[in-house]
């Protein structure tokens, strides 16, 4: 398990799972993301695993709490013999709410801050996704995006109804003109409506839980904070991941390259991603590797001829254009071909404001 730092990963031979994780602070003054990864869950048989990405706002405290304690709340709610799928869905809901209650008991009164969360619970039969806020999960199956979570924003009809019923307002597409998400752990200033249960407050910690029956065609699932999704579409990310897996790249190195790509595409935010690869994930392809080597050689030759001191124009957000040193003069040949993804970028918007 981990909460940041170097790219890291692991594998569970008994169930064919591999994962990689990486995180970068990016252009932000502080790192407020956190994550955790458990390839084995105590008290449950082999084949169960848990992963989560948390994106804090107003500080890292809530995200770090979630990374450290949410798995324990999940295990407690599951018990030794969880019924699938409905029993597990209910357990995940209870786990998020109990984690939020525990966080509230420890939280300094009046202090702002909270965190979004997206979690994947793997069983031998199902993939369970639970999320609050705008950290997102995406499943690739049979070469296409098969499922993606939907962000919890104040203007979503169900969210808007709950907010209005709790006496809140939405201004400039934000809750009370301030918060960009409508579900989160923490943010206790928005959970004070009298006589209303936790799941019906202005901000709710109740997760949206989806159970997906596992299929042989399942390839990989990507969990990431919103800084990643701001920079690239789900389809583009799925294509990038699949192409790098065909080159034999380890999941943790792939995650690091993915975040490098998003950073150079102009993402201004902290970024964290976890890539979970299933037995059906793309395998190394000799032809793809040959083409990659040829492209790396060609790009390397062009840089050498040009002196290696060029620059690539990367989107900087807020209408600016930032010149950064060309990757070809900084990175190993294996990363040179990622230039084609960078050069095809569209400018992301800095919509954080949380």
ABEGO torsion letter per residue (X at the ends): XBAEEBBBBBBBAAAGBBBBBBBBAEABABBABBBBBBABBBGBBBGBBBBBBBBBBGEAAAAAAAAAAAAAAAAAAAEABBBOAAAAAAAAAAAAAAAAAAAAAABBBGBBEBBBBBBBBBBAABBBBBBBEABBBBBBBGGBBABBBBBBBAABAAAAAAAAAAGBBBBGGBBGGABABABBBEGAAAAABBGBBAAABABBABBBBBBBBBBAABABBBBBBAAAAAABBAAAAAAAAAAAAAAGBBAAAAAAAAAAAAAAAGBABBBBBBBBBBAABBBBBAAAAAAAAAAAAAAAAAAAAAGGABBBBBBAEGGBBBBBBBAAAABBAAAAAAAAAAAABBBBBBABGX
